[in-house]
Amino acid sequence: MNLLLNIAWFIFGGFFLAAGYFLFGILACLLVVTIPAGVASFRMANYALAPFGRTVVQKKGGGSGLSAVTNVIWFLIAGLWLAIGHITTAAAQAITIIGIPLAIANVKMIPVTCFPFGKEIVPSDRIPFGYEPMVKL
């Protein structure tokens, strides 16, 4: 089922969302100081290509002050715009009955889109012991 959902996701919006993340990743890697934001953006681009069957979990020690500051900067520069892309795509997908699960997945991705630092993307069937899923698709 995850394969079918990922194929539909890719065709009906996942490619364009991943392209947005990839574009922000390239822009972020232009400066040495923002390379961690570029890496986070590339990680999210990979997640946006095929989110079903994967889960977002909080990293051990991921709630540090540095993650919080970086998340605020990320939100102002890229997260807000990427979240708007998710909302727009979700609205377009929700028009059809088949697109409703994709729209729900799009909305579930918004929190990790806005604040990606301190989070890790793992396969849903291999969540490490003691980790609580934040976004499960």
Steps between C-alpha positions, in 0.01 A plus 500: 500500500787738582638450149170598337464803727859607430445471123181707519678746732790541257272558202253734671734741674792321662739577217428874518529509881831314484619743233421790735700340781784427260504862378518632858774245571711625211448862605590419860821324397630813328626634832711292737300616804170373358620157384318323791175654371584370153557150635167514687329617183647214295386255771148645479511483118566128528211467745270704274565264208356195680367569852276196546660227708731744678470678832646817648639460853670737741877441510657411832635831628328674208322750721811708561510878495697495176225298329240748625692802369568328168133401469390863549741622233393216268132582552547865407713433192361177352255316726213743463522496120528122483202468737298722266597262219370207706172679573452592135575146385271354769214726388544386140520134601194517726274583206475132406413204720817318398709804594366535854758262659773689316365832626495368857862386462591844368351669806676253732835595346464871582641486859820328387518733201496803727737360765724221355800529733514246782285255304585179319317313223492122549308210341168451682577137575840583656426772756779485759397389848402793719426733207151633456382565143418863426369456144407154380388449142 
